[in-house]
């Protein structure tokens, strides 16, 4: 019997990842519960189990008395002498309890205690296993649609991908493998509940970590992400190694790395740009692919005014304002975009254009002065002598000689 129990414990430990010590503790509690059900109480009952052989012993500690009033807690002197002649009044005697003598109800209750403990430990093991995957991506197998939600098997547990965590327009087929982001793992009375998502921005970050070695080892950092699931994502990257191009590392040779991520996201566009601690430069990069003329950023107010060429205004704003909206989320700045013509008319950038105009005027004046000096030296006015012969005349004289 002990060998069968030992084998059963080893199988449970291997298959359900429940430690043998925990199972032995459950057996101990079940025996105490059985004693309580059989005798009415078990305050004086002790259980000893050998973890190597699974041999167990149950005994009750009884006090030696002349007249027994509580047979569960006390033993007569005569009966104590039968066990060992050395016992006397007031001594404690260990009386063995035969578990085979327990009734059917006590045995059934003991069995229920063991099963309950196994279920609790199994839930705890599952919770710890999936809790370690929280804020990470896992691969699941699509099971079926439950209304508009999707049941996904994650191995030892099923998760439900809610409609509000699904990318609009995505349709899944049964047995299809998909990657999901584990948002949260909850411990409930019915077992661990895993909340997963396909729209979370961190899904893109984790996909880059799995595809790009430089991101995984920390050489390239993803500083910020802004995502509109199913449509477009912008990520800002930074390299801790001056010899590594962060954008090139994420794109990969011939776009292999980023294309693998785009394929997993089913065609979602991804813009990869360089991160900068300078807010103006970061905003300029974030508005890519639009070209920017000027950026005036206010770090305190977290706002920025941007000027773009007239023909680039629609590109900077994007379809339904998407490009500007994602750039604002990425940088954390409220961005006001104006075309060059609008900026001149509004007067918001008068200082910028005044400086630009003054620079152009200074450049033109300097250029004209230098040009006039050169022209006067090379081509003097009529009636004035030049410093030496004209180069053309000197050449002609040489040929004639």
PyMOL commands that set and color helices and strands:
alter all, ss='L'
color gray80, all
select helices_A, chain A and resi 2-16+20-39+77-83+99-101+104-131+163-165+201-211+213-216+246-251+253-264+279-286+310-317+319-331+340-346+350-378+391-400
alter helices_A, ss='H'
color red, helices_A
select strands_A, chain A and resi 45-49+56-65+74-76+92-96+137-146+149-153+158-161+177-188+191-197+220-228+232-239+269-274+294-298+303-308+334-339
alter strands_A, ss='S'
color yellow, strands_A
deselect
rebuild
show_as cartoon
